[in-house]
């Protein structure tokens, strides 16, 4: 087991000791519980990996012929784009995300 040193303001430490005593525990136990919970939280990377696995599991069938041709993606006009201007990648992605 590792020991750590944490620097705290005197008033904060006093309030933490009082609160821990009210909860019938110690400041060390409170910090230990916090660190256990903190370290076990899902990281952003892990969350994205999990989300990708879930999305891939939903794909029932994939055929390359179902994909749009590159030319169609870049040249087609999208409703709401009256002048036929090309959309930025961000604008295009936002349109694809709409239901």
Buried (B, 14 or more C-beta within 10 A) or exposed (E): EEEEEEEEEEEEEEEBEEEBEEEEEEBEEBBBEEEEEEEEEEEEEEEEEEEEEEEEEEEEEEEEEEEEEEEEEEEEEEEEBEEEEEBEEEBBEEEEEEE
